[in-house]
């Protein structure tokens, strides 16, 4: 298991984003959080359409990372269980999705 993913500090946004998406958004992904959020939400929405997820369903988001896709899932599903091995990612995801009370966060 990669300890770098588990030991992420939620305040260290740069390292969290590099761990999540690499350098696809450049050397300073922390300056492109809005772009990353848009991309991850679009990816999640495409998956949700393909899976025909509805408001009466519970979705488990395995490897929820920073929660960018989790928010999109919560917009379509009745309940979301966001799971990640990284307490740092889960804490970031809690902040990212703070306006939604039907998401449960679970360390795995």
Secondary structure as GFF3:
##gff-version 3
##sequence-region A 1 108
A	DSSP	alpha_helix	3	6	.	.	.	ID=ss1
A	DSSP	alpha_helix	13	21	.	.	.	ID=ss2
A	DSSP	three_ten_helix	29	32	.	.	.	ID=ss3
A	DSSP	alpha_helix	33	51	.	.	.	ID=ss4
A	DSSP	beta_strand	58	62	.	.	.	ID=ss5
A	DSSP	alpha_helix	68	76	.	.	.	ID=ss6
A	DSSP	beta_strand	79	84	.	.	.	ID=ss7
A	DSSP	alpha_helix	87	96	.	.	.	ID=ss8
A	DSSP	beta_strand	103	107	.	.	.	ID=ss9
###
